Amino acid sequence: MAKKDNNFFWITTEERARVVQQQLPQIIVAAFDATTKRIDQNKLNTLKQTFLDTISNEPYAYVPKKTVNAITLLVDSTSKITETPIGEKFKKITK
């Protein structure tokens, strides 16, 4: 489970990097003011912040807590070794 989530992390990281690289030129073009032939810094900052807010709040953002919770649930649902036949044998051996 941890390995799968780790792979998912790297896939989403690469995808986010690709999307950011595609969006940056579009944001700069959108902030360009044709009348002054300059980039409007206020508009650029607003567009960048909006974009960053969007990608940081997406529903598929990587959340390590999800992996920890899944592993905890899995561990909690498995029998402890002391409750198994092997555990009973260990108890007898160690008295």
Order of alpha helices (4+ residues) and beta strands (2+ residues): alpha-beta-beta-alpha-alpha-alpha
